[in-house]
Amino acid sequence: MTRLRPLVLVHYHELGLKRGNRPLFLRHLARNVRRATSDLGPAQLRQVSGRLLVDLEGHPDPTAVRDRVRRVCGVASVALASRVVSTVEAMKAVIAHMIEGRTFASFRITARRAFKTYPLTSVELNRELGAFVLERVAARVDLRHPELEIHVEVMPAETFVYVEPVAGPGGLPVGASGTVAALLSGGIDSPVAAWRMMKRGCRVLFVHFHSVPYLPPTSQAKARALVERLTEWQYDSKLALVPFGEIQREVVLTVPPPARVVVYRRLMVRIAEALAKKHGAVALTTGESLGQVASQTLSNIARIDEAAGMPILRPLIGMDKLEITDEARRLGTFEISIEPDADCCTLFVPKHPATRMSEHEVAEVEARLEIPRLVAAGCDGASVEAFEFPPGASVEMTSE
């Protein structure tokens, strides 16, 4: 009888296109898979051609491991698979075990050979294994819309057989693209923007501006909850909480109401940039979407960019609110974001902010402020909190 050896089979896509840099990206991916599953029990990670394998022999909860790995950025798909020797009889034995007790009206075999010297072609394997299934179940072959698809991946020394693969987020592993600082409000957009940067391989430092003591600390609690949720994708995070209320008060005393929103944003960018440099980030990111609010017109975005000495990345710039909301629901940040709070965006905000400020107008109003002092006050007053996910030790990494 063929001995079934369980594992989580991880496929990646974009990483496979990196050529000379592929080993670097794979090291980041392997490290993140280890970290994501570190508290779930013993497992070993190894690399084979175009795949990562998490060996689960003797593991108490393989499904939990799969569900953690499916959330790792850089993973295209993941499946609970069985590993057998690369003989047709061994493949048939594991397929018989997989279909036992299952009810399905249609199926297909999807066999792939990772090396071309195997005695049977993929088509021949599909036919022989399909005939084997037909002998055991009252089902028909359906190559387009099968109820059950059985995947068979043939390697030189071993074969992986699985059903029901689940999609991962794709993209690049967190850490492979450097660090960015994300301006995190309590709203729907900025958490989605931060996650999108994680998906592009960036580690995210979170910067939240609050107006305590002018407003209650509810926005800080929401920011912590959002960072805690997003840390499930990058495993360790830092949240910088910046007191902004006193800075806003000085702006109110000096700057005409229509210009205040743009001045607030420019000050936030300057403070966030200073914190970014302190923590090794090389760019800022925001949840701005073109035309969504007064500060997000093309003209005002240009004015805000002029205050920065590093790039400002806006991954949501072409998305509408419905698209952003749908993604927030998928991430699990939406319910947190819609909780009532009192953030700095509601304090000292004019009813009719300017939508098209010129460079000259901004320079004129900012000349009335002591910009370096205000930026220093924001940076010096910032407190930094750390978040981790999950607790526990990492698994061992070997290569092949």
Wavefront OBJ file of the C-alpha trace (Angstrom):
o trace
v 0.000 0.000 0.000
v 1.292 3.457 -0.961
v 2.199 5.586 2.044
v 0.648 9.057 1.826
v 2.964 11.880 2.838
v 1.027 15.140 3.338
v 2.368 18.581 2.476
v 1.335 22.065 1.507
v 2.300 22.703 -2.099
v 2.981 26.372 -2.827
v 3.047 27.794 -6.334
v 4.353 31.234 -7.176
v 4.055 33.041 -10.479
v 5.606 36.486 -10.668
v 8.691 35.385 -8.743
v 9.438 32.849 -11.444
v 9.961 35.692 -13.932
v 12.723 37.393 -11.936
v 15.614 35.407 -13.429
v 18.846 36.646 -11.834
v 17.064 38.032 -8.765
v 14.859 34.986 -8.266
v 16.903 33.507 -5.365
v 16.531 36.759 -3.418
v 12.767 36.834 -3.875
v 12.473 33.150 -2.991
v 14.425 33.688 0.220
v 11.960 36.398 1.211
v 9.025 34.151 0.301
v 10.420 31.219 2.282
v 11.100 33.420 5.301
v 7.529 34.748 5.230
v 6.002 31.281 4.875
v 8.045 30.158 7.874
v 6.937 33.165 9.893
v 3.274 32.813 8.914
v 3.128 29.224 10.157
v 5.604 29.416 13.020
v 3.072 28.913 15.823
v 1.161 26.014 14.264
v 3.491 23.155 15.047
v 6.571 21.539 13.491
v 6.980 21.663 9.730
v 9.841 21.787 7.254
v 10.099 24.020 4.215
v 12.052 23.158 1.108
v 12.292 24.369 -2.438
v 11.888 22.288 -5.576
v 11.544 23.304 -9.185
v 9.083 26.225 -9.330
v 7.509 25.327 -5.983
v 7.865 25.535 -2.235
v 6.900 22.566 -0.097
v 5.833 22.679 3.538
v 6.243 19.140 4.828
v 3.401 18.310 7.223
v 4.146 14.722 8.139
v 2.858 14.297 11.679
v 1.470 17.825 11.780
v -1.678 18.230 13.935
v -3.517 20.692 11.650
v -2.534 20.742 7.946
v -5.574 22.839 7.002
v -4.526 25.636 9.341
v -1.084 25.685 7.734
v -2.595 25.897 4.269
v -4.878 28.747 5.321
v -1.941 30.717 6.734
v 0.205 30.161 3.646
v -2.569 31.276 1.295
v -2.284 34.770 2.844
v 1.437 35.139 2.147
v 2.147 37.756 -0.506
v 3.975 36.199 -3.441
v 1.934 32.978 -3.281
v -0.107 32.344 -6.435
v -1.893 29.235 -5.149
v -1.616 26.670 -2.407
v -2.993 23.171 -1.928
v -2.961 20.308 0.529
v -1.219 17.598 -1.471
v 0.019 14.054 -1.119
v 3.522 13.113 -2.209
v 4.258 9.709 -3.751
v 6.958 8.157 -5.878
v 6.680 8.933 -9.586
v 5.090 5.695 -10.743
v 1.670 5.389 -12.309
v 0.639 2.764 -9.762
v 1.516 5.094 -6.873
v -0.449 7.896 -8.529
v -3.466 5.649 -8.912
v -3.268 4.587 -5.274
v -3.328 8.160 -3.971
v -6.106 9.149 -6.387
v -8.176 6.192 -5.162
v -7.695 7.437 -1.618
v -8.693 11.005 -2.576
v -11.916 10.091 -4.386
v -13.041 7.583 -1.785
v -16.273 8.841 -0.227
v -16.535 11.818 -2.590
v -19.626 12.436 -4.712
v -19.086 14.213 -8.026
v -20.836 14.045 -11.374
v -17.861 15.118 -13.474
v -14.099 15.330 -13.197
v -10.882 15.910 -15.063
v -7.271 14.905 -14.585
v -4.723 17.689 -15.029
v -1.293 16.099 -15.219
v 1.921 18.070 -15.732
v 5.468 16.816 -16.083
v 8.236 18.961 -14.651
v 10.727 16.978 -16.716
v 10.202 15.677 -20.234
v 12.020 12.358 -19.969
v 9.192 10.711 -18.038
v 7.989 7.672 -20.030
v 4.414 8.973 -20.405
v 3.374 12.339 -21.813
v 0.937 14.560 -19.933
v -1.848 13.543 -22.333
v -1.110 9.849 -21.789
v -1.118 10.327 -18.036
v -4.452 12.136 -18.222
v -5.977 9.261 -20.195
v -4.645 6.460 -18.015
v -5.479 8.126 -14.702
v -8.867 9.258 -16.027
v -9.703 5.695 -17.074
v -8.726 4.559 -13.590
v -11.220 6.994 -12.018
v -13.970 5.995 -14.460
v -13.598 2.386 -13.339
v -14.397 3.402 -9.750
v -17.040 6.120 -9.882
v -20.154 6.843 -11.902
v -18.931 10.169 -13.254
v -18.132 11.635 -16.635
v -15.087 13.473 -17.879
v -15.611 17.224 -18.294
v -12.546 19.164 -19.394
v -14.171 22.599 -19.150
v -16.289 22.723 -15.996
v -15.567 19.653 -13.875
v -16.964 19.324 -10.376
v -13.667 17.783 -9.302
v -10.267 18.485 -10.816
v -7.425 16.172 -9.827
v -3.986 17.716 -10.243
v -0.946 15.526 -10.780
v 2.497 17.158 -10.894
v 5.254 14.733 -11.852
v 8.804 15.452 -10.691
v 11.870 13.242 -11.266
v 11.835 11.639 -7.810
v 8.330 12.343 -6.561
v 4.831 13.277 -7.649
v 2.352 15.628 -6.011
v -1.370 14.879 -6.211
v -4.029 17.272 -4.963
v -7.520 18.670 -5.425
v -9.096 22.038 -4.630
v -6.146 24.436 -4.756
v -6.891 27.878 -3.313
v -5.649 31.169 -4.687
v -3.107 33.276 -2.834
v -2.697 37.037 -3.104
v 0.043 36.829 -5.735
v 2.457 39.717 -6.073
v 5.837 39.788 -4.341
v 6.880 38.689 -0.829
v 6.882 41.401 1.817
v 10.392 42.730 2.368
v 11.635 42.149 -1.172
v 10.941 45.731 -2.320
v 12.091 47.792 0.670
v 10.124 49.847 3.194
v 7.477 52.544 2.761
v 5.722 54.733 5.324
v 1.932 54.705 5.011
v -0.201 57.595 6.230
v -2.925 55.650 8.018
v -6.209 57.372 8.793
v -9.138 55.583 10.369
v -10.949 55.427 7.037
v -11.509 52.733 4.443
v -8.906 53.753 1.877
v -5.529 53.958 3.603
v -5.487 50.366 4.981
v -6.201 49.071 1.466
v -3.388 51.219 0.061
v -0.988 49.879 2.699
v -1.944 46.290 1.867
v -1.417 46.917 -1.826
v 2.122 48.055 -1.091
v 2.669 44.886 0.935
v 1.514 42.903 -2.087
v 4.195 44.655 -4.145
v 6.814 43.427 -1.686
v 7.062 46.469 0.593
v 7.325 46.433 4.344
v 5.037 49.158 5.711
v 5.663 51.570 8.565
v 2.331 53.054 9.667
v 1.999 56.739 10.585
v -1.247 57.897 12.203
v -2.040 61.532 13.042
v -4.368 62.142 16.002
v -5.761 65.206 17.736
v -5.644 64.231 21.402
v -6.389 66.120 23.684
v -8.666 68.140 21.416
v -10.493 64.930 20.453
v -10.909 61.612 22.329
v -8.353 58.836 21.611
v -10.780 56.722 19.568
v -8.844 57.175 16.321
v -5.717 55.769 17.957
v -7.606 52.659 19.036
v -8.913 52.209 15.506
v -5.422 52.678 14.035
v -4.086 49.989 16.384
v -6.865 47.603 15.340
v -6.147 48.228 11.651
v -2.412 47.718 12.089
v -3.042 44.542 14.067
v -5.153 43.200 11.187
v -2.654 44.229 8.507
v 0.242 42.751 10.468
v -1.218 39.356 9.578
v 0.201 40.041 6.094
v 3.650 41.359 7.035
v 4.158 39.685 10.474
v 5.752 42.601 12.307
v 4.770 46.260 12.131
v 5.489 49.610 13.711
v 2.845 52.270 14.248
v 3.938 55.870 14.816
v 1.249 57.931 16.571
v 1.761 61.632 15.841
v 0.035 64.357 17.927
v -1.404 66.775 15.368
v -4.031 68.749 17.252
v -1.740 71.556 18.418
v -0.256 71.837 14.932
v -3.759 72.157 13.494
v -4.593 74.828 16.031
v -1.643 76.936 14.900
v -2.687 76.510 11.267
v -6.222 77.658 12.124
v -4.889 80.805 13.760
v -2.773 81.694 10.744
v -4.082 80.158 7.505
v -7.337 81.147 5.725
v -9.988 78.394 5.921
v -9.980 77.333 2.231
v -6.236 76.626 2.301
v -6.127 74.654 5.538
v -6.706 71.165 4.165
v -3.800 71.392 1.730
v -1.559 72.899 4.432
v -2.538 70.077 6.833
v -1.663 67.480 4.216
v 1.659 69.103 3.391
v 2.589 69.155 7.067
v 1.601 65.509 7.427
v 3.763 64.613 4.443
v 6.756 66.457 5.892
v 6.354 64.797 9.308
v 5.781 61.369 7.796
v 8.847 61.807 5.600
v 11.019 62.639 8.612
v 9.721 59.547 10.430
v 10.196 57.453 7.291
v 13.863 58.419 7.072
v 14.330 57.634 10.750
v 12.943 54.110 10.247
v 14.587 53.304 6.910
v 11.624 53.886 4.585
v 12.379 55.289 1.137
v 8.888 56.353 0.029
v 5.510 57.410 1.392
v 2.167 55.889 0.482
v -1.361 57.219 0.908
v -4.904 56.076 0.227
v -5.709 58.990 -2.044
v -8.004 58.409 -5.023
v -8.154 61.072 -7.689
v -11.065 63.471 -7.223
v -12.567 61.705 -4.201
v -12.308 64.700 -1.819
v -11.054 68.300 -2.004
v -7.438 67.470 -1.168
v -7.370 64.815 -3.886
v -7.913 66.957 -6.958
v -5.070 66.824 -9.438
v -4.040 70.376 -8.599
v -3.973 69.800 -4.847
v -2.168 66.479 -5.196
v 0.538 68.371 -7.076
v 0.778 70.889 -4.217
v 1.038 68.092 -1.658
v 3.756 66.323 -3.658
v 5.835 69.493 -3.686
v 6.241 69.241 0.095
v 7.930 65.840 -0.127
v 11.533 65.018 -0.823
v 10.797 61.322 -1.423
v 8.272 59.625 -3.720
v 4.610 59.510 -2.661
v 3.012 56.295 -3.918
v -0.756 56.204 -4.398
v -1.814 52.650 -5.280
v -5.543 53.567 -5.208
v -5.291 56.646 -7.400
v -7.429 55.213 -10.226
v -9.909 53.256 -8.101
v -13.400 54.363 -7.118
v -14.959 54.049 -3.678
v -16.892 50.877 -4.486
v -13.749 49.096 -5.682
v -11.816 50.200 -2.605
v -14.657 49.154 -0.290
v -14.852 45.702 -1.883
v -11.155 45.185 -1.310
v -11.425 46.408 2.296
v -14.129 43.794 2.901
v -11.872 41.059 1.485
v -9.037 42.169 3.737
v -11.197 42.327 6.843
v -10.440 46.016 7.459
v -13.819 47.402 6.399
v -15.689 46.665 9.633
v -12.909 48.299 11.637
v -12.775 51.342 9.381
v -16.489 52.116 9.627
v -16.504 52.144 13.431
v -17.279 55.689 14.644
v -14.299 57.697 15.788
v -13.004 61.257 16.054
v -9.897 61.673 13.902
v -7.865 64.742 13.063
v -9.579 65.079 9.684
v -12.737 66.205 11.501
v -10.966 68.858 13.579
v -10.657 72.449 12.344
v -11.699 71.490 8.808
v -13.382 74.234 6.744
v -16.759 73.688 5.116
v -15.502 74.761 1.701
v -11.826 73.808 1.188
v -9.972 74.999 -1.895
v -9.849 72.437 -4.681
v -7.277 74.111 -6.943
v -4.525 75.882 -5.065
v -1.573 77.258 -6.984
v 2.052 76.936 -5.969
v 2.159 80.673 -5.278
v -0.920 80.538 -3.015
v 0.487 77.692 -0.937
v 3.852 79.406 -0.564
v 2.126 82.597 0.545
v 0.109 80.986 3.340
v 2.921 78.712 4.519
v 5.233 81.714 4.842
v 3.132 82.691 7.872
v 3.978 79.418 9.654
v 7.165 78.169 11.275
v 7.219 74.993 9.216
v 10.490 73.479 10.581
v 9.308 73.950 14.171
v 5.911 72.370 13.494
v 7.507 69.405 11.720
v 9.955 68.930 14.585
v 7.102 69.090 17.095
v 5.226 66.350 15.255
v 8.293 64.096 15.001
v 9.440 64.661 18.571
v 5.957 64.026 19.946
v 5.445 60.784 18.020
v 5.261 57.520 19.959
v 6.004 54.199 18.278
v 4.237 50.907 19.021
v 5.206 47.440 17.779
v 2.939 44.629 16.555
v 3.734 40.960 15.805
v 1.971 38.064 14.129
v 2.093 35.227 15.000
v 4.001 34.335 18.169
v 6.247 31.270 18.140
v 9.289 29.806 16.436
v 9.913 29.490 12.692
v 10.196 26.213 10.775
v 13.386 24.867 9.305
v 14.403 25.710 5.717
v 16.298 23.314 3.470
v 16.771 23.434 -0.289
v 17.037 20.898 -3.038
l 1 2 3 4 5 6 7 8 9 10 11 12 13 14 15 16 17 18 19 20 21 22 23 24 25 26 27 28 29 30 31 32 33 34 35 36 37 38 39 40 41 42 43 44 45 46 47 48 49 50 51 52 53 54 55 56 57 58 59 60 61 62 63 64 65 66 67 68 69 70 71 72 73 74 75 76 77 78 79 80 81 82 83 84 85 86 87 88 89 90 91 92 93 94 95 96 97 98 99 100 101 102 103 104 105 106 107 108 109 110 111 112 113 114 115 116 117 118 119 120 121 122 123 124 125 126 127 128 129 130 131 132 133 134 135 136 137 138 139 140 141 142 143 144 145 146 147 148 149 150 151 152 153 154 155 156 157 158 159 160 161 162 163 164 165 166 167 168 169 170 171 172 173 174 175 176 177 178 179 180 181 182 183 184 185 186 187 188 189 190 191 192 193 194 195 196 197 198 199 200 201 202 203 204 205 206 207 208 209 210 211 212 213 214 215 216 217 218 219 220 221 222 223 224 225 226 227 228 229 230 231 232 233 234 235 236 237 238 239 240 241 242 243 244 245 246 247 248 249 250 251 252 253 254 255 256 257 258 259 260 261 262 263 264 265 266 267 268 269 270 271 272 273 274 275 276 277 278 279 280 281 282 283 284 285 286 287 288 289 290 291 292 293 294 295 296 297 298 299 300 301 302 303 304 305 306 307 308 309 310 311 312 313 314 315 316 317 318 319 320 321 322 323 324 325 326 327 328 329 330 331 332 333 334 335 336 337 338 339 340 341 342 343 344 345 346 347 348 349 350 351 352 353 354 355 356 357 358 359 360 361 362 363 364 365 366 367 368 369 370 371 372 373 374 375 376 377 378 379 380 381 382 383 384 385 386 387 388 389 390 391 392 393 394 395 396 397 398 399 400
